[in-house]
Amino acid sequence: MRRLLVVLATLVVCSAPTWADSIELDVNAWATFTATQPCSSNCTETIATNFLYMPPSDFAADPNSEASFTGQIVPGSMNVSSSGFLGSFSTPLGDPISGQGYIPFFNKATFPLDEIDLQVPLAAEIDGVDGIQPGVNTVGFDLFYCLSQVCQAAFGTQQLHPGPSSESSVVTRVAVPDGTPFFPLCLSSFGAFGLVWRWRRREVRAPRHT
């Protein structure tokens, strides 16, 4: 039984393809903006986004890069969905984090464009925390530019930055593999372990000479 447990423990360790060497954050956030002016139908705009984020501390090796104080979105991980009276929103190609600490989303249904921003805290020496933090409601949205006629009719020209009527976010840590191929190494180690185990069994069973 003890041998079986040792074998199972070894296989569990070897089945892990890599060990985590850094941490990314899985960011999920959404917000709904509701018209403040009289409205009878199609009175809301909802936006949701999901992406993987690497905090500023991961870029200490290059302190001169913008990512050293904004953090960085993992390429290809950005997903955006939206619907409502302002149309569909999307983000620019590449890493869309502004050096001023926000991710801009622009609509394409109208011109001039409206802009919804997701606020991103900068490095600790600037904002007191190192980028987006794990937890609930650690980031928030802002309708930064309300320039289209549709937007101004919904919120009134006197509102410069209408806030969302409801919003939420959930940010969780994700372990990132370092790419080391442990399985072949474990196989060789397991083989050596088996030889030692067999040799010890033969030594124990060897007849004693008197």
N, C-alpha and C positions, 0 to 999 in steps of 0.2 A: 504493500500500500504506500509506504514511504517513497519507494522508487517511482511509483506512478505519479505521486504529487510533485516530485522533483522534475520529472519529464514534462508534466503539464505546465509547471511554472516557467520552465525554459522555453517551451513553445509559445507561451503567451508573450514573453519578452521579445522573442524573435519575430513574432507576427506583426509587431509594430514596425512599419516601414521606416520611420524616422523619429527622431526626438525633436521636440519643439525648441527652437533657438531664438524666437522673437514672438512678439504679440501683436496681433491686429485687432481692430475693433469692428464688430458687425453693427452698423448703424441703421436703424429703422425709425423713420419719422414721418408724420403726416400732419396736415392742418386743413381746416375748413375756414374760408372767408365768406361771411354773410353780408349781403348788401345792407347798408344802414339807411338808405333812402327808400321811399315807398316802392314796393315790388310785389307783383302778384304771381310771377312764375319764373323759374330758372334764376333763383336769387343767390345761389351759392357757387363757390369754386373750391374744389378739393384737390390737394396735391399730396402725393406720397412718394417717398424715395427710400432706397436701400442701397448701401455700398459698404465696402471694406475700407477701413481707414487706418493709416499708420501714423501714430502720434509724433510730434516734433522730436521727442527724445531719441527716436530711431535714426536721426540724421545728424547726431553729434559729430560724426566723422567729417562732415562738410558744413561747418557753421555758417558759411557764406551763402548757402543755397536758401532759396525762399522757403523750401520745405522744412528747414531747420527751425522755423518758428510758426509755420502754418500746419505742418503735417502734410500728408499726401494721401490721395485716394488711390487704391490699388487699381491699376489699369484694367479696363474691361469689367469692373465690378459695379459700375453705376447703373441703377435702374430707376426710372422715373415714370409715374403715371399721374394723370390729372384729368379733370373733367369739370365742366360748369360754364358759366356765362362768359368767362374770360378765354375760353378755348383751351388748347393743349399747350403745356409747358415742357421745355427741354433745357438741357444744359450744354454749354459749348463743348467741343471735342477736346480731348486731353484732360489734364488735371485742372478742374474748374475752380479750385480754391483761390480766392483773391488774397493778395498780400495784406489786405485790410481786415481779413477774418470773416469771410462769408462765401457761400456757394450760390451763384446767381442762376435762376431759372427764368427763361424768357418764353412768352407765348408767341405763336405764329399766326394766330387767327386775325389779328388786327394790327394796324399801324397808326400812330407810334406804338411801340411795344410796351407791355407791362412787365414788371420784374418782381418775382418773389425770391427772397433770399433765405437761405438756411444759415443761421449764425454759427460760426466756428471759433471758439476761443483760441487765442494765439498762445505762444510759449509762456512758460511760468514767469519769466522776467518781464513780460508785457501784461498779461491778463491774470497772473497769479496761479494758473493751472496749465498743464502741458497739453493743449489741444482739447479735443472732445473727450469727455470723461465717461466711463461706464456708469450705468444706472438708468433710472427712469426720469424722463423730462430734463435731460442735461443739455439739450439743444432746442432751439425754437425758430419759428419762421417769422418773416416780416414782408408785407407787400410794399416793397421799397419804392417802386415807381408805379404810379397809377395814372398813366398818360393817355390811354385810349378813351374815346368817347364812352364806350360801354362801361369801363371801369369808373370814370368820373361820374357817370349817371348813377351808378350803383352806390358810390360812397360820398359823392359831393366833392366839389373842387377844394373845399376848405380842409380836407383831410390829406395831409402830406404822405403819411405812412400808415394806412389802415392796418390794425392788428387782426389776427385771426379770431374768430368767434370760438373756436375750439382747436386744440392741438395736443399732440403727445409724441413721445419718443422713447425708444428702448435701445440701449447700447450695451452690448455684451462682448466679453473677451473671446478671442479665437486663437488657439495655438497654431503656429505656422511651422510646418516641417522644414528641417534644414537640408533635406535631400541626401543624407548619408545612407548608403545601402547597407543596412544592418543584417538583412536576412542571410546573405552568403557568409558574412562573418560569423553569425550565430550557428550556421550549419557546421562550419569547420570547428567551432568551439564545442558544439554538441557532440561531434564525432570524437574529439579528444577526450571529452568528459566520459563518453561511453567506453573508450579503451581503458581509461583509469579505473572506471567502475568494474569492468570485467577483470582487470588484473588484480584488484583488491579482493574480488570474490574468489579467484583462484588461489590467492595467497591464504585466505581464511580457510579454504577447504583442503589445503595441502596437508598430507598426513604428518603427524608428529613422529620424530625418531627418538627413541629412548636409548 
